[in-house]
Amino acid sequence: MRYSKQTLVKQIGAENQKKIEAARVVIVGVGATGSSSAEMLARAGVGNLVLIDRDIVELTNLQRQSLFTEADIGKPKAIAAKEALQKINSSVNITAFPNDLDYDNVNLLEADLILDCTDNLFTRFLINDYCKKNKKPWIYSAVVGVQGMTMNFLPSSKVCFNCMFSLVEGIETCETAGILNTVPTAVTALQVTEAFKILTAQKARKKLLHIDLWKGAFEEITVKADRKCKACKGEYEYLDGKKQEIIKFCGSSTFQMKGKFDYEELKRKLNMVGKVVDMGICFKFSSMIIFPDRVLIKAQNEQDAKVLYSQVVGN
Ligand SMILES: [Zn+2]
C-alpha cells in the first residue's frame, strides 16, 4: 500500500489517512516553500491540491525551488509545478491557476486549508481577510536569509495575521538578504506537519514559531491580539479591491502591471511588429510576458517598467 509508512505513524493511522485523502488544500505561491509543501502534501496523498502562482520560472529560482528544472525556465510556475507533482503522485487531483490572487478571484481559496507560501504581505493580508470572513484555517510561512517563521491561524484563533504584522515586518524582504536553500525546507516541514494536524482535526500549535537555522535555534513567540485590528472587527479591507497597481517580485527584476486590454487583439498587433512566442495561456514579447489580465515586465526599475508597459500595451 502506497501510504503504509504514513499510516504506521501513530499520529496518523488509517482513519486520519482517509481524511487526508479527502482533503482539499490550496497552496498560494509555488516558489521555494510552495514547491516543498506541495511535494510533501502530494506524496502524503492529499486528495485535491490547488496551486496558485502568478510568476514564471527563472534560472535564479533553481537554487531552492525544488519542483523545477532547467527545462522549466520560462514556464508559469503553477503549470510547471503541477506537471512535476503529477509525476510524483498521479492519484492527486491537481488544479493549477497561473493567476495573481486578488480580491476578484479570491474564491480560488475555497478549501479545507490554505497554505501561505507567498513572498508578499499584500497576498497574506488578502488570505487573512478571506479566512477570517469565511472561517477557514490557514498557515503562514516566511523565509529570509537563514531565518524562517510560521504560524497557524484557525477559526478559533484569538489573533490574526493583521494583529501580528508589526512582529513580522522585518522578515519580509528577500531582496537584500537572499535565502539559504535549507531554510524553506525546514519551514515547510513545520508547516506541513501542522497541516496534517489541522486536516485530521488534531490540536495544532498556537504560537508563532521563529527559527534561525544557522544557529539551530527554535523560538516560540506568543502573539497578542491587537485591539485596533480591522480584520478582527470584521472590516475586510483587502476583500474590497483596494489594490496595488504595480508589484516588484521578490528576488528578481520582474514587475507586474495590471490593466484592461484586449488580449487577442494585442497579440495580433504585436505579431506584426516583432516576435511573439505563444505559450498557450500567455505569450512572450520582447522582455514581457503577457497574460489576459496582467503583464510581467523585466526592467531595471519601476519607471522603466511603466514606460515599457505604455509603449507596448498602451494605457
Ligand atoms: Zn486581527
Residues whose N, C-alpha, C, O or C-beta is under 5 A from the ligand:
A	BS01	ZN	V159 C160 N162 C163 C229 A231 C232
